Amino acid sequence: MADQCPPKRVVGAKQTLKAVLNCKVAQVYIARDAEEHVVKKIKEACEEKGIKIVYIDTMKELGRICGIDVGAATAADVIGER
């Protein structure tokens, strides 16, 4: 069961990268103020797989959009298993 894709949206760099590599992802959100070393692998994986990246101005704003009280560097919309 651990290899199944989570429903709808994942938040955070580790979970986003895992979803991009293992799941069917509609699009990825990246905060413009996130540190490059945090988002670099995610950007490369999205480019490789042709996944659209939507840039959000700040980590705080992305966190709010995702319904959490803290900032988020990245998030992804998951649409099902690969």
DSSP file (Angstrom, degrees, kcal/mol; ACC not computed):
  #  RESIDUE AA STRUCTURE BP1 BP2  ACC     N-H-->O    O-->H-N    N-H-->O    O-->H-N    TCO  KAPPA ALPHA  PHI   PSI    X-CA   Y-CA   Z-CA
    1    1 A M    >         0   0    0      0, 0.0     3,-1.8     0, 0.0     0, 0.0   0.000 360.0 360.0 360.0 -25.5    0.0    0.0    0.0
    2    2 A A  T 3   +     0   0    0      1,-0.3     0, 0.0     3,-0.0     0, 0.0   0.735 360.0  59.3 -64.1 -22.8    2.9    2.4    0.6
    3    3 A D  T 3  S+     0   0    0      2,-0.1    -1,-0.3     0, 0.0     2,-0.1   0.462  81.7 108.7 -87.6  -0.4    3.6    2.7   -3.1
    4    4 A Q  S <  S-     0   0    0     -3,-1.8    19,-0.1     1,-0.1    18,-0.0  -0.421  77.5-105.7 -74.9 153.1    0.1    4.1   -3.9
    5    5 A C        -     0   0    0     -2,-0.1    76,-0.1    17,-0.1    -1,-0.1  -0.536  33.9-115.9 -77.0 141.7   -0.3    7.7   -4.9
    6    6 A P        -     0   0    0      0, 0.0    74,-0.2     0, 0.0     2,-0.2  -0.388  41.1 -91.6 -71.7 157.2   -1.8   10.0   -2.2
    7    7 A P  S    S-     0   0    0      0, 0.0     2,-1.3     0, 0.0    72,-0.1  -0.477  77.7 -36.6 -73.7 140.6   -5.2   11.6   -3.1
    8    8 A K  S    S+     0   0    0     70,-0.4    70,-3.9    -2,-0.2     2,-0.4  -0.277 117.1  20.7  58.3 -79.7   -5.4   15.0   -4.8
    9    9 A R  E     -A   77   0A   0     -2,-1.3     2,-0.3    68,-0.3    68,-0.2  -0.974  53.2-165.1-133.6 136.2   -2.5   17.2   -3.5
   10   10 A V  E     -A   76   0A   0     66,-2.4    66,-2.3    -2,-0.4     2,-0.4  -0.883  13.7-153.9-111.3 149.7    0.8   16.7   -1.8
   11   11 A V  E     +A   75   0A   0     -2,-0.3    64,-0.3    64,-0.2     4,-0.2  -0.971  49.0  42.4-127.9 137.5    2.7   19.5    0.0
   12   12 A G  S  > S-     0   0    0     62,-3.0     4,-2.5    -2,-0.4     5,-0.2  -0.065  83.1 -89.2 108.3 151.4    6.4   19.8    0.6
   13   13 A A  H  > S+     0   0    0      1,-0.2     4,-2.6     2,-0.2     5,-0.2   0.912 121.4  46.9 -63.1 -46.8    9.6   19.1   -1.4
   14   14 A K  H  > S+     0   0    0      1,-0.2     4,-2.2     2,-0.2    -1,-0.2   0.935 116.5  43.7 -63.2 -46.3   10.1   15.5   -0.4
   15   15 A Q  H  > S+     0   0    0     -4,-0.2     4,-2.3     2,-0.2    -1,-0.2   0.870 113.8  51.6 -67.9 -36.3    6.5   14.5   -1.0
   16   16 A T  H  X S+     0   0    0     -4,-2.5     4,-2.7     2,-0.2     5,-0.2   0.941 110.8  46.9 -65.3 -47.1    6.3   16.5   -4.3
   17   17 A L  H  X S+     0   0    0     -4,-2.6     4,-2.3     1,-0.2     5,-0.2   0.920 112.1  50.9 -61.1 -43.5    9.5   14.8   -5.7
   18   18 A K  H  X S+     0   0    0     -4,-2.2     4,-2.2    -5,-0.2     5,-0.2   0.913 112.0  47.4 -59.8 -43.7    8.1   11.4   -4.7
   19   19 A A  H  X S+     0   0    0     -4,-2.3     4,-2.8     2,-0.2    -2,-0.2   0.911 110.9  50.9 -65.4 -42.7    4.8   12.1   -6.4
   20   20 A V  H  < S+     0   0    0     -4,-2.7    -1,-0.2     1,-0.2    -2,-0.2   0.898 116.6  41.2 -61.8 -40.3    6.5   13.4   -9.6
   21   21 A L  H  < S+     0   0    0     -4,-2.3    -1,-0.2    -5,-0.2    -2,-0.2   0.821 130.2  24.4 -76.9 -31.3    8.7   10.3   -9.8
   22   22 A N  H  < S+     0   0    0     -4,-2.2    60,-0.7    -5,-0.2     2,-0.2   0.557 115.4  47.9-115.1 -10.7    6.1    7.7   -8.8
   23   23 A C  E  < S-B   81   0A   0     -4,-2.8     2,-0.8    -5,-0.2    58,-0.2  -0.696  84.2 -93.9-128.2 175.3    2.6    9.1   -9.7
   24   24 A K  E     -B   80   0A   0     56,-2.5    55,-3.1    -2,-0.2    56,-0.7  -0.857  47.1-168.9 -91.2 112.1    0.6   10.8  -12.4
   25   25 A V  E     -B   78   0A   0     -2,-0.8    53,-0.2    53,-0.2     3,-0.1  -0.896  21.1-162.9-111.2 130.2    0.9   14.5  -11.5
   26   26 A A  E    S-     0   0A   0     51,-2.7    26,-0.6    -2,-0.5     2,-0.3   0.931  73.3 -24.5 -74.5 -47.7   -1.2   17.2  -13.2
   27   27 A Q  E     -Bc  77  52A   0     50,-0.7    50,-2.5    24,-0.1     2,-0.4  -0.986  55.8-130.4-162.3 161.4    1.0   20.1  -12.2
   28   28 A V  E     -Bc  76  53A   0     24,-2.6    26,-3.3    -2,-0.3     2,-0.5  -0.927  13.7-147.8-119.5 141.7    3.5   21.2   -9.7
   29   29 A Y  E     -Bc  75  54A   0     46,-3.3    46,-1.9    -2,-0.4     2,-0.4  -0.926  15.7-175.6-108.9 132.3    3.6   24.4   -7.7
   30   30 A I  E     -Bc  74  55A   0     24,-2.3    26,-2.3    -2,-0.5     2,-0.3  -0.996  23.5-128.9-130.6 131.3    6.9   26.0   -6.7
   31   31 A A  E >   - c   0  56A   0     42,-2.9     3,-1.6    -2,-0.4    26,-0.2  -0.604  14.4-137.8 -76.6 134.8    7.3   29.1   -4.5
   32   32 A R  T 3  S+     0   0    0     24,-3.2    26,-0.2    -2,-0.3    25,-0.1   0.776 103.2  52.7 -63.8 -26.7    9.6   31.7   -6.1
   33   33 A D  T 3  S+     0   0    0     24,-0.4    -1,-0.3    23,-0.3     2,-0.1   0.329  82.2 116.6 -94.5   9.4   11.3   32.4   -2.8
   34   34 A A  S <  S-     0   0    0     -3,-1.6     2,-0.1    39,-0.2     5,-0.0  -0.481  79.0 -97.1 -72.5 147.3   12.1   28.7   -2.1
   35   35 A E    >>  -     0   0    0     -2,-0.1     3,-1.3     1,-0.1     4,-1.3  -0.438  27.4-129.4 -68.5 138.1   15.8   27.9   -2.0
   36   36 A E  H 3> S+     0   0    0      1,-0.3     4,-2.0     2,-0.2     3,-0.3   0.861 106.1  57.8 -57.8 -40.6   17.1   26.5   -5.3
   37   37 A H  H 34 S+     0   0    0      1,-0.2     4,-0.3     2,-0.2    -1,-0.3   0.762 106.2  52.1 -65.0 -21.5   18.8   23.5   -3.7
   38   38 A V  H <4 S+     0   0    0     -3,-1.3     4,-0.2     1,-0.1    -1,-0.2   0.853 120.7  29.6 -78.8 -36.4   15.4   22.5   -2.3
   39   39 A V  H  X S+     0   0    0     -4,-1.3     4,-2.7    -3,-0.3     5,-0.2   0.514  92.5  93.7-104.7  -6.5   13.5   22.7   -5.7
   40   40 A K  H  X S+     0   0    0     -4,-2.0     4,-2.4     1,-0.2     5,-0.2   0.917  88.6  45.0 -57.1 -50.5   16.2   21.8   -8.2
   41   41 A K  H  > S+     0   0    0     -4,-0.3     4,-2.4     1,-0.2    -1,-0.2   0.856 113.2  52.2 -63.9 -34.6   15.6   18.1   -8.4
   42   42 A I  H  > S+     0   0    0     -4,-0.2     4,-2.5     2,-0.2    -1,-0.2   0.931 109.3  48.6 -67.2 -45.2   11.8   18.7   -8.7
   43   43 A K  H  X S+     0   0    0     -4,-2.7     4,-2.4     1,-0.2    -2,-0.2   0.922 112.9  48.4 -58.9 -44.5   12.3   21.2  -11.5
   44   44 A E  H  X S+     0   0    0     -4,-2.4     4,-2.4    -5,-0.2    -2,-0.2   0.908 111.8  48.7 -63.7 -42.6   14.5   18.7  -13.4
   45   45 A A  H  X S+     0   0    0     -4,-2.4     4,-1.9     2,-0.2    -1,-0.2   0.892 111.9  49.3 -65.5 -39.6   12.1   15.8  -12.9
   46   46 A C  H  X>S+     0   0    0     -4,-2.5     5,-2.5     2,-0.2     4,-1.0   0.916 111.4  49.2 -64.6 -42.9    9.2   18.0  -14.1
   47   47 A E  H ><5S+     0   0    0     -4,-2.4     3,-0.5     1,-0.2    -2,-0.2   0.923 111.8  49.2 -60.6 -45.3   11.1   19.0  -17.2
   48   48 A E  H 3<5S+     0   0    0     -4,-2.4    -1,-0.2     1,-0.2    -2,-0.2   0.853 118.6  38.3 -62.8 -37.4   12.0   15.4  -17.9
   49   49 A K  H 3<5S-     0   0    0     -4,-1.9    -1,-0.2    -5,-0.1    -2,-0.2   0.429 110.3-116.5 -98.0  -0.6    8.4   14.2  -17.6
   50   50 A G  T <<5 +     0   0    0     -4,-1.0     2,-0.4    -3,-0.5    -3,-0.2   0.831  56.9 159.4  71.4  31.8    6.8   17.2  -19.2
   51   51 A I      < -     0   0    0     -5,-2.5    -1,-0.2    -6,-0.2   -24,-0.1  -0.760  42.4-116.9 -92.3 131.9    4.9   18.3  -16.1
   52   52 A K  E     -c   27   0A   0    -26,-0.6   -24,-2.6    -2,-0.4     2,-0.5  -0.412  23.3-149.6 -67.9 136.3    3.7   21.9  -15.9
   53   53 A I  E     -c   28   0A   0    -26,-0.2     2,-0.5    -2,-0.1   -24,-0.2  -0.941   6.1-162.4-108.9 128.5    5.2   24.1  -13.2
   54   54 A V  E     -c   29   0A   0    -26,-3.3   -24,-2.3    -2,-0.5     2,-0.4  -0.949  13.9-143.6-108.6 123.7    3.1   26.9  -11.7
   55   55 A Y  E     -c   30   0A   0     -2,-0.5     2,-0.4   -26,-0.2   -24,-0.2  -0.756  11.2-163.7 -93.5 132.6    5.1   29.5   -9.8
   56   56 A I  E     -c   31   0A   0    -26,-2.3   -24,-3.2    -2,-0.4   -23,-0.3  -0.896  25.1-123.9-110.9 142.0    3.6   31.1   -6.7
   57   57 A D  S    S+     0   0    0     -2,-0.4   -24,-0.4   -26,-0.2     2,-0.3   0.886  84.0  14.1 -57.1 -47.3    5.2   34.3   -5.4
   58   58 A T     >  -     0   0    0    -26,-0.2     4,-2.1   -27,-0.1     5,-0.1  -0.910  64.0-124.6-133.9 158.4    6.0   33.2   -1.8
   59   59 A M  H  > S+     0   0    0     -2,-0.3     4,-2.6     2,-0.2    13,-1.9   0.869 114.3  56.1 -63.5 -37.1    6.2   30.1    0.3
   60   60 A K  H  > S+     0   0    0     11,-0.3     4,-2.2     1,-0.2    -1,-0.2   0.922 107.8  47.3 -61.0 -44.7    3.7   31.7    2.7
   61   61 A E  H  > S+     0   0    0      2,-0.2     4,-2.5     1,-0.2    -2,-0.2   0.902 111.5  50.4 -65.2 -41.4    1.2   32.1   -0.1
   62   62 A L  H  X S+     0   0    0     -4,-2.1     4,-1.9    10,-0.2    -2,-0.2   0.912 109.7  51.1 -63.9 -41.8    1.6   28.6   -1.4
   63   63 A G  H  <>S+     0   0    0     -4,-2.6     5,-2.7     1,-0.2     4,-0.4   0.925 110.5  48.9 -59.2 -44.2    1.1   27.2    2.1
   64   64 A R  H ><5S+     0   0    0     -4,-2.2     3,-1.3     1,-0.2    -2,-0.2   0.913 109.1  52.3 -61.9 -43.5   -2.1   29.2    2.4
   65   65 A I  H 3<5S+     0   0    0     -4,-2.5    -1,-0.2     1,-0.3    -2,-0.2   0.858 109.8  50.1 -59.7 -35.8   -3.3   28.0   -0.9
   66   66 A C  T 3<5S-     0   0    0     -4,-1.9    -1,-0.3    -5,-0.2    -2,-0.2   0.466 119.6-111.8 -84.3  -1.8   -2.7   24.4    0.3
   67   67 A G  T < 5S+     0   0    0     -3,-1.3     2,-0.3    -4,-0.4    -3,-0.2   0.760  75.1 124.3  80.6  25.3   -4.6   25.0    3.5
   68   68 A I      < -     0   0    0     -5,-2.7    -1,-0.3     2,-0.2    -2,-0.1  -0.839  63.5-130.9-117.3 158.9   -1.7   24.9    5.9
   69   69 A D  S    S+     0   0    0     -2,-0.3     2,-0.3    -3,-0.1    -5,-0.1   0.411  86.4  60.4 -88.5   2.1   -0.5   27.5    8.4
   70   70 A V  S    S-     0   0    0     -7,-0.1    -2,-0.2     1,-0.1     2,-0.0  -0.803  93.1 -88.4-123.4 166.6    3.1   27.4    7.4
   71   71 A G        -     0   0    0     -2,-0.3     2,-0.4    -8,-0.1   -11,-0.3  -0.319  35.4-154.6 -71.1 157.5    5.0   28.2    4.2
   72   72 A A        -     0   0    0    -13,-1.9   -10,-0.2     1,-0.1    -9,-0.2  -1.000  14.8-158.3-135.7 133.5    5.5   25.5    1.6
   73   73 A A  S    S+     0   0    0     -2,-0.4   -42,-2.9     1,-0.2     2,-0.3   0.885  79.1   1.1 -74.6 -40.0    8.3   25.4   -1.0
   74   74 A T  E     + B   0  30A   0    -44,-0.2   -62,-3.0     2,-0.0     2,-0.3  -0.942  56.1 179.1-145.8 163.9    6.4   23.0   -3.4
   75   75 A A  E     -AB  11  29A   0    -46,-1.9   -46,-3.3    -2,-0.3     2,-0.3  -0.956  12.0-153.7-156.8 163.1    3.2   21.2   -3.9
   76   76 A A  E     -AB  10  28A   0    -66,-2.3   -66,-2.4    -2,-0.3     2,-0.7  -0.999  16.7-131.7-145.9 143.5    1.7   18.9   -6.6
   77   77 A D  E     -AB   9  27A   0    -50,-2.5   -51,-2.7    -2,-0.3   -50,-0.7  -0.862  27.6-155.5 -92.4 117.0   -1.7   17.9   -7.8
   78   78 A V  E     - B   0  25A   0    -70,-3.9   -70,-0.4    -2,-0.7   -53,-0.2  -0.803  15.9-177.9 -97.3 132.7   -1.8   14.1   -8.1
   79   79 A I  E     -     0   0A   0    -55,-3.1     2,-0.3    -2,-0.4   -54,-0.2   0.381  55.6 -61.6-113.6   2.6   -4.3   12.6  -10.5
   80   80 A G  E    S- B   0  24A   0    -56,-0.7   -56,-2.5   -74,-0.2    -1,-0.4  -0.853  70.5 -38.1 145.9-177.9   -3.8    8.9  -10.0
   81   81 A E  E       B   0  23A   0     -2,-0.3   -58,-0.2   -58,-0.2   -77,-0.1  -0.423 360.0 360.0 -78.0 152.0   -1.4    6.0  -10.2
   82   82 A R              0   0    0    -60,-0.7    -1,-0.1    -2,-0.1   -59,-0.1   0.430 360.0 360.0 -84.0 360.0    1.1    5.6  -13.0
